[in-house]
Amino acid sequence: MNEQLGITHMHGKVHSLKLQGLDVTLVPLFHPAAIIYNQKLKPLWEADMHVVKGLL
């Protein structure tokens, strides 16, 4: 069985893939509710938003 990495390892990293012939760029993010319940995630989420902003 393949080991899948969780969101804690994948967040904020840019992933590129082809989906039905289209080039797709993904940036996994924490769910907003996770930040509400765990404020320690907020700096990570803010850094991830800078990654997204850089792609736009």
PyMOL Python script that loads the backbone (N, CA, C, O; Angstrom):
from pymol import cmd

cmd.read_pdbstr("""\
ATOM      1  N   MET A   1       0.843  -1.179   0.000  1.00  0.00           N
ATOM      2  CA  MET A   1       0.000   0.000   0.000  1.00  0.00           C
ATOM      3  C   MET A   1       0.887   1.240   0.000  1.00  0.00           C
ATOM      4  O   MET A   1       1.858   1.312   0.753  1.00  0.00           O
ATOM      5  N   ASN A   2       0.554   2.213  -0.843  1.00  0.00           N
ATOM      6  CA  ASN A   2       1.332   3.446  -0.914  1.00  0.00           C
ATOM      7  C   ASN A   2       1.037   4.324   0.287  1.00  0.00           C
ATOM      8  O   ASN A   2      -0.107   4.453   0.724  1.00  0.00           O
ATOM      9  N   GLU A   3       2.087   4.919   0.803  1.00  0.00           N
ATOM     10  CA  GLU A   3       1.924   5.827   1.941  1.00  0.00           C
ATOM     11  C   GLU A   3       1.610   7.224   1.414  1.00  0.00           C
ATOM     12  O   GLU A   3       2.367   7.771   0.612  1.00  0.00           O
ATOM     13  N   GLN A   4       0.494   7.803   1.864  1.00  0.00           N
ATOM     14  CA  GLN A   4       0.126   9.157   1.465  1.00  0.00           C
ATOM     15  C   GLN A   4       0.551  10.131   2.546  1.00  0.00           C
ATOM     16  O   GLN A   4       0.368   9.881   3.737  1.00  0.00           O
ATOM     17  N   LEU A   5       1.118  11.240   2.114  1.00  0.00           N
ATOM     18  CA  LEU A   5       1.481  12.283   3.055  1.00  0.00           C
ATOM     19  C   LEU A   5       0.239  13.089   3.412  1.00  0.00           C
ATOM     20  O   LEU A   5      -0.627  13.312   2.566  1.00  0.00           O
ATOM     21  N   GLY A   6       0.154  13.520   4.653  1.00  0.00           N
ATOM     22  CA  GLY A   6      -0.976  14.317   5.102  1.00  0.00           C
ATOM     23  C   GLY A   6      -0.787  15.786   4.785  1.00  0.00           C
ATOM     24  O   GLY A   6       0.255  16.197   4.274  1.00  0.00           O
ATOM     25  N   ILE A   7      -1.793  16.563   5.088  1.00  0.00           N
ATOM     26  CA  ILE A   7      -1.787  17.998   4.791  1.00  0.00           C
ATOM     27  C   ILE A   7      -0.650  18.706   5.517  1.00  0.00           C
ATOM     28  O   ILE A   7      -0.122  19.699   5.016  1.00  0.00           O
ATOM     29  N   THR A   8      -0.264  18.209   6.692  1.00  0.00           N
ATOM     30  CA  THR A   8       0.821  18.833   7.442  1.00  0.00           C
ATOM     31  C   THR A   8       2.132  18.798   6.656  1.00  0.00           C
ATOM     32  O   THR A   8       2.968  19.690   6.802  1.00  0.00           O
ATOM     33  N   HIS A   9       2.310  17.779   5.831  1.00  0.00           N
ATOM     34  CA  HIS A   9       3.533  17.674   5.031  1.00  0.00           C
ATOM     35  C   HIS A   9       3.396  18.335   3.668  1.00  0.00           C
ATOM     36  O   HIS A   9       4.394  18.753   3.081  1.00  0.00           O
ATOM     37  N   MET A  10       2.177  18.435   3.159  1.00  0.00           N
ATOM     38  CA  MET A  10       1.981  18.887   1.781  1.00  0.00           C
ATOM     39  C   MET A  10       1.579  20.352   1.659  1.00  0.00           C
ATOM     40  O   MET A  10       1.707  20.930   0.580  1.00  0.00           O
ATOM     41  N   HIS A  11       1.098  20.963   2.729  1.00  0.00           N
ATOM     42  CA  HIS A  11       0.568  22.327   2.616  1.00  0.00           C
ATOM     43  C   HIS A  11       1.626  23.303   2.126  1.00  0.00           C
ATOM     44  O   HIS A  11       2.806  23.208   2.466  1.00  0.00           O
ATOM     45  N   GLY A  12       1.160  24.242   1.315  1.00  0.00           N
ATOM     46  CA  GLY A  12       2.027  25.319   0.846  1.00  0.00           C
ATOM     47  C   GLY A  12       3.014  24.950  -0.244  1.00  0.00           C
ATOM     48  O   GLY A  12       3.779  25.802  -0.694  1.00  0.00           O
ATOM     49  N   LYS A  13       3.014  23.706  -0.674  1.00  0.00           N
ATOM     50  CA  LYS A  13       3.930  23.269  -1.731  1.00  0.00           C
ATOM     51  C   LYS A  13       3.169  23.224  -3.054  1.00  0.00           C
ATOM     52  O   LYS A  13       2.051  22.713  -3.119  1.00  0.00           O
ATOM     53  N   VAL A  14       3.780  23.757  -4.094  1.00  0.00           N
ATOM     54  CA  VAL A  14       3.147  23.810  -5.409  1.00  0.00           C
ATOM     55  C   VAL A  14       3.286  22.446  -6.077  1.00  0.00           C
ATOM     56  O   VAL A  14       4.372  21.870  -6.138  1.00  0.00           O
ATOM     57  N   HIS A  15       2.159  21.948  -6.576  1.00  0.00           N
ATOM     58  CA  HIS A  15       2.118  20.677  -7.293  1.00  0.00           C
ATOM     59  C   HIS A  15       1.508  20.931  -8.660  1.00  0.00           C
ATOM     60  O   HIS A  15       0.450  21.550  -8.771  1.00  0.00           O
ATOM     61  N   SER A  16       2.178  20.452  -9.699  1.00  0.00           N
ATOM     62  CA  SER A  16       1.669  20.595 -11.061  1.00  0.00           C
ATOM     63  C   SER A  16       1.310  19.219 -11.591  1.00  0.00           C
ATOM     64  O   SER A  16       2.032  18.247 -11.371  1.00  0.00           O
ATOM     65  N   LEU A  17       0.185  19.149 -12.293  1.00  0.00           N
ATOM     66  CA  LEU A  17      -0.231  17.883 -12.888  1.00  0.00           C
ATOM     67  C   LEU A  17      -1.068  18.144 -14.113  1.00  0.00           C
ATOM     68  O   LEU A  17      -1.545  19.257 -14.336  1.00  0.00           O
ATOM     69  N   LYS A  18      -1.242  17.105 -14.905  1.00  0.00           N
ATOM     70  CA  LYS A  18      -2.098  17.170 -16.075  1.00  0.00           C
ATOM     71  C   LYS A  18      -3.381  16.438 -15.733  1.00  0.00           C
ATOM     72  O   LYS A  18      -3.353  15.299 -15.266  1.00  0.00           O
ATOM     73  N   LEU A  19      -4.505  17.098 -15.968  1.00  0.00           N
ATOM     74  CA  LEU A  19      -5.807  16.521 -15.667  1.00  0.00           C
ATOM     75  C   LEU A  19      -6.675  16.672 -16.913  1.00  0.00           C
ATOM     76  O   LEU A  19      -7.046  17.783 -17.292  1.00  0.00           O
ATOM     77  N   GLN A  20      -6.991  15.560 -17.535  1.00  0.00           N
ATOM     78  CA  GLN A  20      -7.780  15.546 -18.772  1.00  0.00           C
ATOM     79  C   GLN A  20      -7.204  16.516 -19.808  1.00  0.00           C
ATOM     80  O   GLN A  20      -7.937  17.256 -20.463  1.00  0.00           O
ATOM     81  N   GLY A  21      -5.883  16.492 -19.939  1.00  0.00           N
ATOM     82  CA  GLY A  21      -5.203  17.309 -20.935  1.00  0.00           C
ATOM     83  C   GLY A  21      -4.933  18.748 -20.523  1.00  0.00           C
ATOM     84  O   GLY A  21      -4.322  19.503 -21.281  1.00  0.00           O
ATOM     85  N   LEU A  22      -5.375  19.136 -19.343  1.00  0.00           N
ATOM     86  CA  LEU A  22      -5.149  20.504 -18.863  1.00  0.00           C
ATOM     87  C   LEU A  22      -4.018  20.519 -17.842  1.00  0.00           C
ATOM     88  O   LEU A  22      -3.912  19.614 -17.014  1.00  0.00           O
ATOM     89  N   ASP A  23      -3.176  21.543 -17.900  1.00  0.00           N
ATOM     90  CA  ASP A  23      -2.154  21.734 -16.883  1.00  0.00           C
ATOM     91  C   ASP A  23      -2.803  22.374 -15.669  1.00  0.00           C
ATOM     92  O   ASP A  23      -3.401  23.445 -15.772  1.00  0.00           O
ATOM     93  N   VAL A  24      -2.687  21.725 -14.522  1.00  0.00           N
ATOM     94  CA  VAL A  24      -3.316  22.186 -13.289  1.00  0.00           C
ATOM     95  C   VAL A  24      -2.241  22.419 -12.244  1.00  0.00           C
ATOM     96  O   VAL A  24      -1.338  21.597 -12.082  1.00  0.00           O
ATOM     97  N   THR A  25      -2.333  23.534 -11.536  1.00  0.00           N
ATOM     98  CA  THR A  25      -1.429  23.838 -10.436  1.00  0.00           C
ATOM     99  C   THR A  25      -2.234  23.775  -9.142  1.00  0.00           C
ATOM    100  O   THR A  25      -3.267  24.433  -9.013  1.00  0.00           O
ATOM    101  N   LEU A  26      -1.760  22.985  -8.192  1.00  0.00           N
ATOM    102  CA  LEU A  26      -2.430  22.826  -6.907  1.00  0.00           C
ATOM    103  C   LEU A  26      -1.523  23.296  -5.779  1.00  0.00           C
ATOM    104  O   LEU A  26      -0.313  23.071  -5.802  1.00  0.00           O
ATOM    105  N   VAL A  27      -2.119  23.946  -4.803  1.00  0.00           N
ATOM    106  CA  VAL A  27      -1.418  24.305  -3.574  1.00  0.00           C
ATOM    107  C   VAL A  27      -2.322  23.856  -2.420  1.00  0.00           C
ATOM    108  O   VAL A  27      -3.293  24.538  -2.094  1.00  0.00           O
ATOM    109  N   PRO A  28      -2.008  22.719  -1.808  1.00  0.00           N
ATOM    110  CA  PRO A  28      -2.829  22.262  -0.690  1.00  0.00           C
ATOM    111  C   PRO A  28      -2.769  23.256   0.472  1.00  0.00           C
ATOM    112  O   PRO A  28      -1.711  23.797   0.796  1.00  0.00           O
ATOM    113  N   LEU A  29      -3.922  23.480   1.086  1.00  0.00           N
ATOM    114  CA  LEU A  29      -4.032  24.429   2.202  1.00  0.00           C
ATOM    115  C   LEU A  29      -4.784  23.782   3.355  1.00  0.00           C
ATOM    116  O   LEU A  29      -5.562  22.848   3.163  1.00  0.00           O
ATOM    117  N   PHE A  30      -4.541  24.293   4.549  1.00  0.00           N
ATOM    118  CA  PHE A  30      -5.335  23.880   5.698  1.00  0.00           C
ATOM    119  C   PHE A  30      -6.762  24.389   5.512  1.00  0.00           C
ATOM    120  O   PHE A  30      -6.970  25.466   4.953  1.00  0.00           O
ATOM    121  N   HIS A  31      -7.723  23.634   5.969  1.00  0.00           N
ATOM    122  CA  HIS A  31      -9.115  24.081   5.941  1.00  0.00           C
ATOM    123  C   HIS A  31      -9.246  25.271   6.896  1.00  0.00           C
ATOM    124  O   HIS A  31      -8.656  25.253   7.976  1.00  0.00           O
ATOM    125  N   PRO A  32     -10.000  26.297   6.522  1.00  0.00           N
ATOM    126  CA  PRO A  32     -10.142  27.471   7.403  1.00  0.00           C
ATOM    127  C   PRO A  32     -10.606  27.124   8.822  1.00  0.00           C
ATOM    128  O   PRO A  32     -10.192  27.780   9.778  1.00  0.00           O
ATOM    129  N   ALA A  33     -11.450  26.114   8.972  1.00  0.00           N
ATOM    130  CA  ALA A  33     -11.910  25.728  10.311  1.00  0.00           C
ATOM    131  C   ALA A  33     -10.754  25.213  11.161  1.00  0.00           C
ATOM    132  O   ALA A  33     -10.773  25.365  12.383  1.00  0.00           O
ATOM    133  N   ALA A  34      -9.752  24.610  10.534  1.00  0.00           N
ATOM    134  CA  ALA A  34      -8.589  24.124  11.282  1.00  0.00           C
ATOM    135  C   ALA A  34      -7.857  25.291  11.940  1.00  0.00           C
ATOM    136  O   ALA A  34      -7.358  25.164  13.059  1.00  0.00           O
ATOM    137  N   ILE A  35      -7.793  26.419  11.250  1.00  0.00           N
ATOM    138  CA  ILE A  35      -7.115  27.594  11.807  1.00  0.00           C
ATOM    139  C   ILE A  35      -7.936  28.189  12.945  1.00  0.00           C
ATOM    140  O   ILE A  35      -7.376  28.680  13.926  1.00  0.00           O
ATOM    141  N   ILE A  36      -9.249  28.147  12.822  1.00  0.00           N
ATOM    142  CA  ILE A  36     -10.110  28.651  13.898  1.00  0.00           C
ATOM    143  C   ILE A  36      -9.894  27.837  15.175  1.00  0.00           C
ATOM    144  O   ILE A  36      -9.802  28.396  16.268  1.00  0.00           O
ATOM    145  N   TYR A  37      -9.815  26.526  15.029  1.00  0.00           N
ATOM    146  CA  TYR A  37      -9.692  25.658  16.200  1.00  0.00           C
ATOM    147  C   TYR A  37      -8.259  25.505  16.689  1.00  0.00           C
ATOM    148  O   TYR A  37      -8.039  25.134  17.842  1.00  0.00           O
ATOM    149  N   ASN A  38      -7.284  25.784  15.835  1.00  0.00           N
ATOM    150  CA  ASN A  38      -5.880  25.654  16.218  1.00  0.00           C
ATOM    151  C   ASN A  38      -5.133  26.893  15.714  1.00  0.00           C
ATOM    152  O   ASN A  38      -4.605  26.891  14.602  1.00  0.00           O
ATOM    153  N   GLN A  39      -5.091  27.932  16.518  1.00  0.00           N
ATOM    154  CA  GLN A  39      -4.482  29.205  16.131  1.00  0.00           C
ATOM    155  C   GLN A  39      -2.989  29.089  15.833  1.00  0.00           C
ATOM    156  O   GLN A  39      -2.422  29.978  15.198  1.00  0.00           O
ATOM    157  N   LYS A  40      -2.343  28.015  16.277  1.00  0.00           N
ATOM    158  CA  LYS A  40      -0.921  27.818  15.985  1.00  0.00           C
ATOM    159  C   LYS A  40      -0.682  27.583  14.488  1.00  0.00           C
ATOM    160  O   LYS A  40       0.442  27.727  14.009  1.00  0.00           O
ATOM    161  N   LEU A  41      -1.734  27.224  13.755  1.00  0.00           N
ATOM    162  CA  LEU A  41      -1.612  27.006  12.315  1.00  0.00           C
ATOM    163  C   LEU A  41      -1.652  28.304  11.514  1.00  0.00           C
ATOM    164  O   LEU A  41      -1.307  28.309  10.333  1.00  0.00           O
ATOM    165  N   LYS A  42      -2.062  29.384  12.131  1.00  0.00           N
ATOM    166  CA  LYS A  42      -2.260  30.647  11.407  1.00  0.00           C
ATOM    167  C   LYS A  42      -0.996  31.141  10.699  1.00  0.00           C
ATOM    168  O   LYS A  42      -1.089  31.543   9.540  1.00  0.00           O
ATOM    169  N   PRO A  43       0.180  31.131  11.337  1.00  0.00           N
ATOM    170  CA  PRO A  43       1.388  31.579  10.608  1.00  0.00           C
ATOM    171  C   PRO A  43       1.699  30.697   9.394  1.00  0.00           C
ATOM    172  O   PRO A  43       2.174  31.198   8.374  1.00  0.00           O
ATOM    173  N   LEU A  44       1.438  29.401   9.495  1.00  0.00           N
ATOM    174  CA  LEU A  44       1.656  28.498   8.361  1.00  0.00           C
ATOM    175  C   LEU A  44       0.692  28.836   7.231  1.00  0.00           C
ATOM    176  O   LEU A  44       1.081  28.882   6.063  1.00  0.00           O
ATOM    177  N   TRP A  45      -0.569  29.073   7.587  1.00  0.00           N
ATOM    178  CA  TRP A  45      -1.592  29.415   6.606  1.00  0.00           C
ATOM    179  C   TRP A  45      -1.241  30.738   5.911  1.00  0.00           C
ATOM    180  O   TRP A  45      -1.388  30.860   4.695  1.00  0.00           O
ATOM    181  N   GLU A  46      -0.781  31.715   6.678  1.00  0.00           N
ATOM    182  CA  GLU A  46      -0.403  33.001   6.093  1.00  0.00           C
ATOM    183  C   GLU A  46       0.770  32.834   5.119  1.00  0.00           C
ATOM    184  O   GLU A  46       0.782  33.456   4.056  1.00  0.00           O
ATOM    185  N   ALA A  47       1.738  32.011   5.469  1.00  0.00           N
ATOM    186  CA  ALA A  47       2.864  31.750   4.564  1.00  0.00           C
ATOM    187  C   ALA A  47       2.377  31.056   3.295  1.00  0.00           C
ATOM    188  O   ALA A  47       2.850  31.357   2.199  1.00  0.00           O
ATOM    189  N   ASP A  48       1.428  30.126   3.444  1.00  0.00           N
ATOM    190  CA  ASP A  48       0.858  29.440   2.280  1.00  0.00           C
ATOM    191  C   ASP A  48       0.120  30.421   1.372  1.00  0.00           C
ATOM    192  O   ASP A  48       0.157  30.277   0.150  1.00  0.00           O
ATOM    193  N   MET A  49      -0.551  31.420   1.957  1.00  0.00           N
ATOM    194  CA  MET A  49      -1.257  32.415   1.166  1.00  0.00           C
ATOM    195  C   MET A  49      -0.278  33.250   0.336  1.00  0.00           C
ATOM    196  O   MET A  49      -0.618  33.685  -0.764  1.00  0.00           O
ATOM    197  N   HIS A  50       0.934  33.477   0.852  1.00  0.00           N
ATOM    198  CA  HIS A  50       1.955  34.190   0.085  1.00  0.00           C
ATOM    199  C   HIS A  50       2.393  33.354  -1.114  1.00  0.00           C
ATOM    200  O   HIS A  50       2.685  33.900  -2.178  1.00  0.00           O
ATOM    201  N   VAL A  51       2.440  32.047  -0.948  1.00  0.00           N
ATOM    202  CA  VAL A  51       2.764  31.155  -2.079  1.00  0.00           C
ATOM    203  C   VAL A  51       1.689  31.284  -3.145  1.00  0.00           C
ATOM    204  O   VAL A  51       1.998  31.437  -4.326  1.00  0.00           O
ATOM    205  N   VAL A  52       0.421  31.225  -2.731  1.00  0.00           N
ATOM    206  CA  VAL A  52      -0.698  31.355  -3.669  1.00  0.00           C
ATOM    207  C   VAL A  52      -0.646  32.714  -4.372  1.00  0.00           C
ATOM    208  O   VAL A  52      -0.808  32.797  -5.590  1.00  0.00           O
ATOM    209  N   LYS A  53      -0.421  33.765  -3.603  1.00  0.00           N
ATOM    210  CA  LYS A  53      -0.352  35.109  -4.176  1.00  0.00           C
ATOM    211  C   LYS A  53       0.739  35.199  -5.243  1.00  0.00           C
ATOM    212  O   LYS A  53       0.564  35.857  -6.268  1.00  0.00           O
ATOM    213  N   GLY A  54       1.864  34.530  -4.988  1.00  0.00           N
ATOM    214  CA  GLY A  54       2.948  34.539  -5.951  1.00  0.00           C
ATOM    215  C   GLY A  54       2.609  33.831  -7.258  1.00  0.00           C
ATOM    216  O   GLY A  54       3.227  34.098  -8.289  1.00  0.00           O
ATOM    217  N   LEU A  55       1.641  32.943  -7.218  1.00  0.00           N
ATOM    218  CA  LEU A  55       1.223  32.224  -8.419  1.00  0.00           C
ATOM    219  C   LEU A  55       0.195  32.985  -9.237  1.00  0.00           C
ATOM    220  O   LEU A  55       0.010  32.715 -10.424  1.00  0.00           O
ATOM    221  N   LEU A  56      -0.475  33.937  -8.599  1.00  0.00           N
ATOM    222  CA  LEU A  56      -1.548  34.665  -9.302  1.00  0.00           C
ATOM    223  C   LEU A  56      -1.030  35.805 -10.147  1.00  0.00           C
ATOM    224  O   LEU A  56      -1.815  36.502 -10.791  1.00  0.00           O
TER     225      LEU A  56
END
""", "prot")
cmd.dss("prot")
cmd.show_as("cartoon", "prot")
cmd.util.cbc("prot")
cmd.orient("prot")
